[in-house]
Amino acid sequence: MKPFPSLKRTWKRDRTDTNSKRQSTSFPPMQRKAVRLLRLNEMSLKEASTASGMSIASLKVNVHRAVKSLRKILGDRSEP
């Protein structure tokens, strides 16, 4: 009898889950750019707009959509 017969199946399943999460977290370029500038680089909306050539409204929309997608992926149910 093998000591851990289901370990290989569990490992394969975990690898598959990780791959699907990785694929689902690749956001569209505009969303990535908006998040990078506003959240990671901590630029103001005006600075990010100048640096990216995107309007302030477009930056807000793209960050909102990226955060909404992340919440869905991570299972956060704090927002309807």
Helices and strands as residue ranges (DSSP letters): H 7-24, H 29-35, I 36-40, H 45-52, H 56-74
